Amino acid sequence: MNKYAKCALGCSLVLNVAFAIICNDMSNTASKAFDDLAIAQQKVSDIQHDIEDLKAKQEVQQLEAK
């Protein structure tokens, strides 16, 4: 095997390792993003329920005031 073939093989190996590391990091980032999205959706849902509860309390107070 000549020196150019060895160099090409070595470079290919290094690039494959770098690509694997980048893919793994991207996967971890995407996983965290989906987790954060789920948390945000739950918070929005909680806020919507709180708003509905406040509206119901307001309606009761208005009826009691009459």
PDB file of N, CA, C and O in Angstrom:
ATOM      1  N   MET A   1       0.856  -1.166   0.000  1.00  0.00           N
ATOM      2  CA  MET A   1       0.000   0.000   0.000  1.00  0.00           C
ATOM      3  C   MET A   1       0.907   1.235   0.000  1.00  0.00           C
ATOM      4  O   MET A   1       1.808   1.356   0.830  1.00  0.00           O
ATOM      5  N   ASN A   2       0.659   2.127  -0.923  1.00  0.00           N
ATOM      6  CA  ASN A   2       1.528   3.306  -0.991  1.00  0.00           C
ATOM      7  C   ASN A   2       1.110   4.361   0.035  1.00  0.00           C
ATOM      8  O   ASN A   2       0.069   4.238   0.681  1.00  0.00           O
ATOM      9  N   LYS A   3       1.926   5.381   0.170  1.00  0.00           N
ATOM     10  CA  LYS A   3       1.692   6.375   1.221  1.00  0.00           C
ATOM     11  C   LYS A   3       0.412   7.168   0.981  1.00  0.00           C
ATOM     12  O   LYS A   3      -0.220   7.610   1.941  1.00  0.00           O
ATOM     13  N   TYR A   4       0.013   7.360  -0.285  1.00  0.00           N
ATOM     14  CA  TYR A   4      -1.212   8.104  -0.563  1.00  0.00           C
ATOM     15  C   TYR A   4      -2.443   7.300  -0.154  1.00  0.00           C
ATOM     16  O   TYR A   4      -3.414   7.855   0.361  1.00  0.00           O
ATOM     17  N   ALA A   5      -2.393   6.009  -0.384  1.00  0.00           N
ATOM     18  CA  ALA A   5      -3.507   5.151   0.016  1.00  0.00           C
ATOM     19  C   ALA A   5      -3.629   5.121   1.535  1.00  0.00           C
ATOM     20  O   ALA A   5      -4.736   5.159   2.071  1.00  0.00           O
ATOM     21  N   LYS A   6      -2.494   5.052   2.231  1.00  0.00           N
ATOM     22  CA  LYS A   6      -2.515   5.072   3.695  1.00  0.00           C
ATOM     23  C   LYS A   6      -3.059   6.403   4.207  1.00  0.00           C
ATOM     24  O   LYS A   6      -3.831   6.441   5.164  1.00  0.00           O
ATOM     25  N   CYS A   7      -2.654   7.476   3.569  1.00  0.00           N
ATOM     26  CA  CYS A   7      -3.131   8.802   3.959  1.00  0.00           C
ATOM     27  C   CYS A   7      -4.641   8.912   3.739  1.00  0.00           C
ATOM     28  O   CYS A   7      -5.364   9.420   4.595  1.00  0.00           O
ATOM     29  N   ALA A   8      -5.106   8.435   2.588  1.00  0.00           N
ATOM     30  CA  ALA A   8      -6.533   8.474   2.279  1.00  0.00           C
ATOM     31  C   ALA A   8      -7.318   7.629   3.272  1.00  0.00           C
ATOM     32  O   ALA A   8      -8.389   8.033   3.724  1.00  0.00           O
ATOM     33  N   LEU A   9      -6.790   6.462   3.611  1.00  0.00           N
ATOM     34  CA  LEU A   9      -7.448   5.587   4.575  1.00  0.00           C
ATOM     35  C   LEU A   9      -7.505   6.249   5.948  1.00  0.00           C
ATOM     36  O   LEU A   9      -8.535   6.216   6.620  1.00  0.00           O
ATOM     37  N   GLY A  10      -6.396   6.847   6.355  1.00  0.00           N
ATOM     38  CA  GLY A  10      -6.355   7.539   7.647  1.00  0.00           C
ATOM     39  C   GLY A  10      -7.307   8.716   7.699  1.00  0.00           C
ATOM     40  O   GLY A  10      -8.016   8.906   8.687  1.00  0.00           O
ATOM     41  N   CYS A  11      -7.325   9.506   6.635  1.00  0.00           N
ATOM     42  CA  CYS A  11      -8.234  10.653   6.576  1.00  0.00           C
ATOM     43  C   CYS A  11      -9.689  10.202   6.597  1.00  0.00           C
ATOM     44  O   CYS A  11     -10.531  10.817   7.250  1.00  0.00           O
ATOM     45  N   SER A  12      -9.973   9.134   5.884  1.00  0.00           N
ATOM     46  CA  SER A  12     -11.326   8.593   5.860  1.00  0.00           C
ATOM     47  C   SER A  12     -11.760   8.150   7.252  1.00  0.00           C
ATOM     48  O   SER A  12     -12.889   8.403   7.671  1.00  0.00           O
ATOM     49  N   LEU A  13     -10.865   7.495   7.953  1.00  0.00           N
ATOM     50  CA  LEU A  13     -11.166   7.045   9.311  1.00  0.00           C
ATOM     51  C   LEU A  13     -11.435   8.236  10.228  1.00  0.00           C
ATOM     52  O   LEU A  13     -12.396   8.230  10.997  1.00  0.00           O
ATOM     53  N   VAL A  14     -10.589   9.247  10.143  1.00  0.00           N
ATOM     54  CA  VAL A  14     -10.768  10.446  10.974  1.00  0.00           C
ATOM     55  C   VAL A  14     -12.097  11.127  10.659  1.00  0.00           C
ATOM     56  O   VAL A  14     -12.816  11.537  11.570  1.00  0.00           O
ATOM     57  N   LEU A  15     -12.423  11.247   9.383  1.00  0.00           N
ATOM     58  CA  LEU A  15     -13.683  11.874   8.997  1.00  0.00           C
ATOM     59  C   LEU A  15     -14.885  11.064   9.466  1.00  0.00           C
ATOM     60  O   LEU A  15     -15.887  11.633   9.898  1.00  0.00           O
ATOM     61  N   ASN A  16     -14.791   9.746   9.385  1.00  0.00           N
ATOM     62  CA  ASN A  16     -15.889   8.897   9.859  1.00  0.00           C
ATOM     63  C   ASN A  16     -16.105   9.060  11.357  1.00  0.00           C
ATOM     64  O   ASN A  16     -17.244   9.138  11.818  1.00  0.00           O
ATOM     65  N   VAL A  17     -15.024   9.112  12.113  1.00  0.00           N
ATOM     66  CA  VAL A  17     -15.139   9.304  13.563  1.00  0.00           C
ATOM     67  C   VAL A  17     -15.740  10.675  13.863  1.00  0.00           C
ATOM     68  O   VAL A  17     -16.624  10.794  14.711  1.00  0.00           O
ATOM     69  N   ALA A  18     -15.263  11.707  13.172  1.00  0.00           N
ATOM     70  CA  ALA A  18     -15.793  13.055  13.383  1.00  0.00           C
ATOM     71  C   ALA A  18     -17.275  13.105  13.034  1.00  0.00           C
ATOM     72  O   ALA A  18     -18.061  13.722  13.753  1.00  0.00           O
ATOM     73  N   PHE A  19     -17.660  12.463  11.944  1.00  0.00           N
ATOM     74  CA  PHE A  19     -19.062  12.433  11.536  1.00  0.00           C
ATOM     75  C   PHE A  19     -19.915  11.725  12.584  1.00  0.00           C
ATOM     76  O   PHE A  19     -21.012  12.185  12.901  1.00  0.00           O
ATOM     77  N   ALA A  20     -19.426  10.620  13.122  1.00  0.00           N
ATOM     78  CA  ALA A  20     -20.164   9.886  14.154  1.00  0.00           C
ATOM     79  C   ALA A  20     -20.348  10.745  15.404  1.00  0.00           C
ATOM     80  O   ALA A  20     -21.419  10.744  16.011  1.00  0.00           O
ATOM     81  N   ILE A  21     -19.309  11.471  15.782  1.00  0.00           N
ATOM     82  CA  ILE A  21     -19.402  12.347  16.959  1.00  0.00           C
ATOM     83  C   ILE A  21     -20.418  13.461  16.717  1.00  0.00           C
ATOM     84  O   ILE A  21     -21.229  13.769  17.591  1.00  0.00           O
ATOM     85  N   ILE A  22     -20.373  14.062  15.533  1.00  0.00           N
ATOM     86  CA  ILE A  22     -21.311  15.137  15.203  1.00  0.00           C
ATOM     87  C   ILE A  22     -22.745  14.611  15.195  1.00  0.00           C
ATOM     88  O   ILE A  22     -23.644  15.266  15.723  1.00  0.00           O
ATOM     89  N   CYS A  23     -22.969  13.442  14.603  1.00  0.00           N
ATOM     90  CA  CYS A  23     -24.313  12.861  14.565  1.00  0.00           C
ATOM     91  C   CYS A  23     -24.825  12.573  15.970  1.00  0.00           C
ATOM     92  O   CYS A  23     -25.991  12.826  16.269  1.00  0.00           O
ATOM     93  N   ASN A  24     -23.969  12.050  16.826  1.00  0.00           N
ATOM     94  CA  ASN A  24     -24.366  11.756  18.198  1.00  0.00           C
ATOM     95  C   ASN A  24     -24.736  13.040  18.932  1.00  0.00           C
ATOM     96  O   ASN A  24     -25.730  13.080  19.657  1.00  0.00           O
ATOM     97  N   ASP A  25     -23.943  14.079  18.747  1.00  0.00           N
ATOM     98  CA  ASP A  25     -24.219  15.361  19.393  1.00  0.00           C
ATOM     99  C   ASP A  25     -25.533  15.951  18.893  1.00  0.00           C
ATOM    100  O   ASP A  25     -26.317  16.486  19.677  1.00  0.00           O
ATOM    101  N   MET A  26     -25.773  15.852  17.582  1.00  0.00           N
ATOM    102  CA  MET A  26     -27.025  16.355  17.020  1.00  0.00           C
ATOM    103  C   MET A  26     -28.210  15.575  17.568  1.00  0.00           C
ATOM    104  O   MET A  26     -29.262  16.155  17.836  1.00  0.00           O
ATOM    105  N   SER A  27     -28.054  14.281  17.735  1.00  0.00           N
ATOM    106  CA  SER A  27     -29.116  13.450  18.289  1.00  0.00           C
ATOM    107  C   SER A  27     -29.430  13.867  19.718  1.00  0.00           C
ATOM    108  O   SER A  27     -30.597  13.971  20.096  1.00  0.00           O
ATOM    109  N   ASN A  28     -28.394  14.106  20.511  1.00  0.00           N
ATOM    110  CA  ASN A  28     -28.599  14.540  21.893  1.00  0.00           C
ATOM    111  C   ASN A  28     -29.286  15.898  21.943  1.00  0.00           C
ATOM    112  O   ASN A  28     -30.165  16.123  22.775  1.00  0.00           O
ATOM    113  N   THR A  29     -28.888  16.800  21.054  1.00  0.00           N
ATOM    114  CA  THR A  29     -29.492  18.128  21.007  1.00  0.00           C
ATOM    115  C   THR A  29     -30.963  18.034  20.614  1.00  0.00           C
ATOM    116  O   THR A  29     -31.809  18.704  21.206  1.00  0.00           O
ATOM    117  N   ALA A  30     -31.264  17.214  19.629  1.00  0.00           N
ATOM    118  CA  ALA A  30     -32.651  17.043  19.194  1.00  0.00           C
ATOM    119  C   ALA A  30     -33.490  16.428  20.304  1.00  0.00           C
ATOM    120  O   ALA A  30     -34.634  16.831  20.516  1.00  0.00           O
ATOM    121  N   SER A  31     -32.938  15.468  21.001  1.00  0.00           N
ATOM    122  CA  SER A  31     -33.656  14.833  22.103  1.00  0.00           C
ATOM    123  C   SER A  31     -33.979  15.850  23.190  1.00  0.00           C
ATOM    124  O   SER A  31     -35.091  15.869  23.718  1.00  0.00           O
ATOM    125  N   LYS A  32     -33.009  16.694  23.523  1.00  0.00           N
ATOM    126  CA  LYS A  32     -33.237  17.729  24.541  1.00  0.00           C
ATOM    127  C   LYS A  32     -34.281  18.725  24.055  1.00  0.00           C
ATOM    128  O   LYS A  32     -35.113  19.182  24.839  1.00  0.00           O
ATOM    129  N   ALA A  33     -34.247  19.063  22.779  1.00  0.00           N
ATOM    130  CA  ALA A  33     -35.219  20.008  22.226  1.00  0.00           C
ATOM    131  C   ALA A  33     -36.631  19.446  22.324  1.00  0.00           C
ATOM    132  O   ALA A  33     -37.563  20.174  22.666  1.00  0.00           O
ATOM    133  N   PHE A  34     -36.798  18.163  22.030  1.00  0.00           N
ATOM    134  CA  PHE A  34     -38.120  17.551  22.146  1.00  0.00           C
ATOM    135  C   PHE A  34     -38.578  17.497  23.597  1.00  0.00           C
ATOM    136  O   PHE A  34     -39.761  17.690  23.880  1.00  0.00           O
ATOM    137  N   ASP A  35     -37.658  17.237  24.516  1.00  0.00           N
ATOM    138  CA  ASP A  35     -38.002  17.250  25.941  1.00  0.00           C
ATOM    139  C   ASP A  35     -38.442  18.647  26.370  1.00  0.00           C
ATOM    140  O   ASP A  35     -39.431  18.800  27.086  1.00  0.00           O
ATOM    141  N   ASP A  36     -37.703  19.665  25.928  1.00  0.00           N
ATOM    142  CA  ASP A  36     -38.059  21.047  26.252  1.00  0.00           C
ATOM    143  C   ASP A  36     -39.409  21.421  25.656  1.00  0.00           C
ATOM    144  O   ASP A  36     -40.194  22.133  26.284  1.00  0.00           O
ATOM    145  N   LEU A  37     -39.680  20.943  24.447  1.00  0.00           N
ATOM    146  CA  LEU A  37     -40.966  21.210  23.806  1.00  0.00           C
ATOM    147  C   LEU A  37     -42.106  20.584  24.599  1.00  0.00           C
ATOM    148  O   LEU A  37     -43.147  21.213  24.786  1.00  0.00           O
ATOM    149  N   ALA A  38     -41.922  19.362  25.064  1.00  0.00           N
ATOM    150  CA  ALA A  38     -42.955  18.691  25.857  1.00  0.00           C
ATOM    151  C   ALA A  38     -43.220  19.458  27.152  1.00  0.00           C
ATOM    152  O   ALA A  38     -44.371  19.598  27.566  1.00  0.00           O
ATOM    153  N   ILE A  39     -42.167  19.949  27.785  1.00  0.00           N
ATOM    154  CA  ILE A  39     -42.326  20.732  29.016  1.00  0.00           C
ATOM    155  C   ILE A  39     -43.082  22.026  28.724  1.00  0.00           C
ATOM    156  O   ILE A  39     -43.976  22.413  29.478  1.00  0.00           O
ATOM    157  N   ALA A  40     -42.721  22.692  27.629  1.00  0.00           N
ATOM    158  CA  ALA A  40     -43.389  23.943  27.262  1.00  0.00           C
ATOM    159  C   ALA A  40     -44.867  23.704  26.961  1.00  0.00           C
ATOM    160  O   ALA A  40     -45.714  24.504  27.356  1.00  0.00           O
ATOM    161  N   GLN A  41     -45.182  22.615  26.268  1.00  0.00           N
ATOM    162  CA  GLN A  41     -46.578  22.305  25.962  1.00  0.00           C
ATOM    163  C   GLN A  41     -47.364  22.039  27.240  1.00  0.00           C
ATOM    164  O   GLN A  41     -48.523  22.439  27.345  1.00  0.00           O
ATOM    165  N   GLN A  42     -46.753  21.376  28.203  1.00  0.00           N
ATOM    166  CA  GLN A  42     -47.421  21.111  29.477  1.00  0.00           C
ATOM    167  C   GLN A  42     -47.679  22.419  30.224  1.00  0.00           C
ATOM    168  O   GLN A  42     -48.742  22.597  30.819  1.00  0.00           O
ATOM    169  N   LYS A  43     -46.713  23.330  30.193  1.00  0.00           N
ATOM    170  CA  LYS A  43     -46.893  24.626  30.856  1.00  0.00           C
ATOM    171  C   LYS A  43     -48.013  25.421  30.200  1.00  0.00           C
ATOM    172  O   LYS A  43     -48.814  26.051  30.892  1.00  0.00           O
ATOM    173  N   VAL A  44     -48.077  25.398  28.869  1.00  0.00           N
ATOM    174  CA  VAL A  44     -49.152  26.093  28.156  1.00  0.00           C
ATOM    175  C   VAL A  44     -50.496  25.492  28.540  1.00  0.00           C
ATOM    176  O   VAL A  44     -51.462  26.222  28.766  1.00  0.00           O
ATOM    177  N   SER A  45     -50.563  24.181  28.614  1.00  0.00           N
ATOM    178  CA  SER A  45     -51.798  23.509  29.005  1.00  0.00           C
ATOM    179  C   SER A  45     -52.206  23.904  30.421  1.00  0.00           C
ATOM    180  O   SER A  45     -53.382  24.159  30.680  1.00  0.00           O
ATOM    181  N   ASP A  46     -51.245  23.957  31.334  1.00  0.00           N
ATOM    182  CA  ASP A  46     -51.535  24.364  32.713  1.00  0.00           C
ATOM    183  C   ASP A  46     -52.060  25.795  32.760  1.00  0.00           C
ATOM    184  O   ASP A  46     -53.001  26.090  33.498  1.00  0.00           O
ATOM    185  N   ILE A  47     -51.458  26.678  31.978  1.00  0.00           N
ATOM    186  CA  ILE A  47     -51.900  28.075  31.944  1.00  0.00           C
ATOM    187  C   ILE A  47     -53.313  28.172  31.379  1.00  0.00           C
ATOM    188  O   ILE A  47     -54.129  28.945  31.881  1.00  0.00           O
ATOM    189  N   GLN A  48     -53.608  27.394  30.338  1.00  0.00           N
ATOM    190  CA  GLN A  48     -54.955  27.414  29.758  1.00  0.00           C
ATOM    191  C   GLN A  48     -55.988  26.950  30.780  1.00  0.00           C
ATOM    192  O   GLN A  48     -57.079  27.515  30.861  1.00  0.00           O
ATOM    193  N   HIS A  49     -55.650  25.926  31.559  1.00  0.00           N
ATOM    194  CA  HIS A  49     -56.577  25.457  32.589  1.00  0.00           C
ATOM    195  C   HIS A  49     -56.762  26.519  33.677  1.00  0.00           C
ATOM    196  O   HIS A  49     -57.870  26.718  34.176  1.00  0.00           O
ATOM    197  N   ASP A  50     -55.681  27.193  34.037  1.00  0.00           N
ATOM    198  CA  ASP A  50     -55.778  28.269  35.030  1.00  0.00           C
ATOM    199  C   ASP A  50     -56.681  29.391  34.528  1.00  0.00           C
ATOM    200  O   ASP A  50     -57.474  29.937  35.295  1.00  0.00           O
ATOM    201  N   ILE A  51     -56.568  29.735  33.256  1.00  0.00           N
ATOM    202  CA  ILE A  51     -57.414  30.781  32.672  1.00  0.00           C
ATOM    203  C   ILE A  51     -58.878  30.357  32.705  1.00  0.00           C
ATOM    204  O   ILE A  51     -59.753  31.154  33.043  1.00  0.00           O
ATOM    205  N   GLU A  52     -59.141  29.099  32.353  1.00  0.00           N
ATOM    206  CA  GLU A  52     -60.519  28.600  32.392  1.00  0.00           C
ATOM    207  C   GLU A  52     -61.069  28.644  33.811  1.00  0.00           C
ATOM    208  O   GLU A  52     -62.226  29.012  34.015  1.00  0.00           O
ATOM    209  N   ASP A  53     -60.253  28.273  34.793  1.00  0.00           N
ATOM    210  CA  ASP A  53     -60.687  28.322  36.193  1.00  0.00           C
ATOM    211  C   ASP A  53     -60.989  29.757  36.620  1.00  0.00           C
ATOM    212  O   ASP A  53     -61.987  30.007  37.297  1.00  0.00           O
ATOM    213  N   LEU A  54     -60.137  30.695  36.229  1.00  0.00           N
ATOM    214  CA  LEU A  54     -60.360  32.096  36.580  1.00  0.00           C
ATOM    215  C   LEU A  54     -61.626  32.644  35.928  1.00  0.00           C
ATOM    216  O   LEU A  54     -62.361  33.415  36.545  1.00  0.00           O
ATOM    217  N   LYS A  55     -61.881  32.247  34.684  1.00  0.00           N
ATOM    218  CA  LYS A  55     -63.109  32.687  34.009  1.00  0.00           C
ATOM    219  C   LYS A  55     -64.335  32.145  34.729  1.00  0.00           C
ATOM    220  O   LYS A  55     -65.322  32.858  34.908  1.00  0.00           O
ATOM    221  N   ALA A  56     -64.270  30.884  35.140  1.00  0.00           N
ATOM    222  CA  ALA A  56     -65.397  30.289  35.861  1.00  0.00           C
ATOM    223  C   ALA A  56     -65.619  31.001  37.193  1.00  0.00           C
ATOM    224  O   ALA A  56     -66.762  31.269  37.565  1.00  0.00           O
ATOM    225  N   LYS A  57     -64.555  31.307  37.908  1.00  0.00           N
ATOM    226  CA  LYS A  57     -64.681  32.029  39.183  1.00  0.00           C
ATOM    227  C   LYS A  57     -65.256  33.417  38.962  1.00  0.00           C
ATOM    228  O   LYS A  57     -66.069  33.890  39.755  1.00  0.00           O
ATOM    229  N   GLN A  58     -64.839  34.067  37.888  1.00  0.00           N
ATOM    230  CA  GLN A  58     -65.342  35.400  37.578  1.00  0.00           C
ATOM    231  C   GLN A  58     -66.835  35.355  37.280  1.00  0.00           C
ATOM    232  O   GLN A  58     -67.582  36.233  37.712  1.00  0.00           O
ATOM    233  N   GLU A  59     -67.275  34.333  36.541  1.00  0.00           N
ATOM    234  CA  GLU A  59     -68.696  34.193  36.236  1.00  0.00           C
ATOM    235  C   GLU A  59     -69.497  33.978  37.509  1.00  0.00           C
ATOM    236  O   GLU A  59     -70.577  34.546  37.666  1.00  0.00           O
ATOM    237  N   VAL A  60     -68.975  33.158  38.422  1.00  0.00           N
ATOM    238  CA  VAL A  60     -69.663  32.912  39.690  1.00  0.00           C
ATOM    239  C   VAL A  60     -69.757  34.205  40.489  1.00  0.00           C
ATOM    240  O   VAL A  60     -70.806  34.501  41.062  1.00  0.00           O
ATOM    241  N   GLN A  61     -68.690  34.968  40.536  1.00  0.00           N
ATOM    242  CA  GLN A  61     -68.696  36.231  41.278  1.00  0.00           C
ATOM    243  C   GLN A  61     -69.686  37.219  40.669  1.00  0.00           C
ATOM    244  O   GLN A  61     -70.362  37.950  41.392  1.00  0.00           O
ATOM    245  N   GLN A  62     -69.770  37.240  39.347  1.00  0.00           N
ATOM    246  CA  GLN A  62     -70.710  38.144  38.687  1.00  0.00           C
ATOM    247  C   GLN A  62     -72.145  37.733  38.988  1.00  0.00           C
ATOM    248  O   GLN A  62     -73.004  38.589  39.198  1.00  0.00           O
ATOM    249  N   LEU A  63     -72.411  36.427  39.011  1.00  0.00           N
ATOM    250  CA  LEU A  63     -73.760  35.954  39.322  1.00  0.00           C
ATOM    251  C   LEU A  63     -74.112  36.240  40.777  1.00  0.00           C
ATOM    252  O   LEU A  63     -75.252  36.588  41.083  1.00  0.00           O
ATOM    253  N   GLU A  64     -73.142  36.096  41.675  1.00  0.00           N
ATOM    254  CA  GLU A  64     -73.389  36.373  43.091  1.00  0.00           C
ATOM    255  C   GLU A  64     -73.598  37.867  43.324  1.00  0.00           C
ATOM    256  O   GLU A  64     -74.328  38.254  44.236  1.00  0.00           O
ATOM    257  N   ALA A  65     -72.973  38.695  42.521  1.00  0.00           N
ATOM    258  CA  ALA A  65     -73.095  40.142  42.684  1.00  0.00           C
ATOM    259  C   ALA A  65     -74.463  40.648  42.247  1.00  0.00           C
ATOM    260  O   ALA A  65     -74.895  41.718  42.676  1.00  0.00           O
ATOM    261  N   LYS A  66     -75.143  39.894  41.404  1.00  0.00           N
ATOM    262  CA  LYS A  66     -76.455  40.326  40.892  1.00  0.00           C
ATOM    263  C   LYS A  66     -77.510  40.145  41.902  1.00  0.00           C
ATOM    264  O   LYS A  66     -78.673  40.456  41.642  1.00  0.00           O
TER     265      LYS A  66
END
